Amino acid sequence: MVKTSLLPPSSTHDSHRLIAILGAGAIGQLMYHKLTVCSPTPEVDDVMFIGRDKQTRQQKLDFINDKQQCHKALATILGTEDNRLAQVELLLVCVKAYQVELALIPLLTKLSPQCHIVLLHNGLGPHFSVAAALAKHQGLTLGTTSQAALKQNQWQVKHSGFGVTQLGHFSGPLMPTALKMRLNNLHSDHQPIEWHQPVLPVLWQKLAINAVINPLTALNQCANGQLAATQYQAQIAAIIGELVQVAQCDGINLDKAALSARVYQVIALTSANFSSMYQDVAHGRPTEIHEINGYICQQAKAHQLDVPQNQALLERVLRLSKPNNINSTSLK
Ligand code: PAF
């Protein structure tokens, strides 16, 4: 262990404004460490998780950075009955796509009526119901991150890959400048923060990456890099071709050649990784297939388009999403 910085429990005063993270998975914990101990201007007492229990508690966390240094922190996990929820002015939602509505919507009335929400999950779809459920002054920003983090155990996370985080306004009031600056502080050479307006084209591009890599790695039980093999070329081209057509009917113009180049670039950049869907299937967890290829199928249906490749992937992954269909020892 090279560096430690055990932080004191929160001494938050009533008037304090808080940043909260919903979802303490690998990305949620990565965001916590980036906003606290790893921030160039660390402000440790205003970032907290929101838990599932009624009671607030403290939790020791370890974060292993790319230099193998271990940062220690003592995080507050706010209980669902804690009055401090009303002080949350920025909420980063880092749960899986299929958990967003269930985890977030019951919380909304407990948060500040001005609380700004950021959704950071794979896939698309939950933003519609979240936008509809927000109060008048609660704005919604959507985003996607290519940062990668691996859970070593429940409260120890290793930063396993750098990448861009892309964000953009979706509905309601804009994110206040002070909060935007706080997120911009996370920017560094290998971990840029980009703001896009409109944001949906960027999210469709990420959807294409996930629509190719996630189901194909889960179904073929392989690491991302193996999808560069010629045997997958025609299938990858068909998945992207269908997505481009659906996106166009949704008012989003994507360049098929540029998108395909980006998908192959991510396959190469993450070649040794096992995708999140591979891991979900391996561990017998639900997958984000409904919000990835399922979202393409749903939008295609609304536009009366046929998307046979995406439909087949949706059905095959749904059949696969049973415990122990992939040997989880190959993840190590
Ligand atoms: O879901 C994932 O695994 C990631 O979004 C990506 C980019 C496909 C890399 O594995």
Residues whose N, C-alpha, C, O or C-beta is under 5 A from the ligand:
A	BS01	PAF	I209 N210 I213 T270 N273 F274 S275 S276
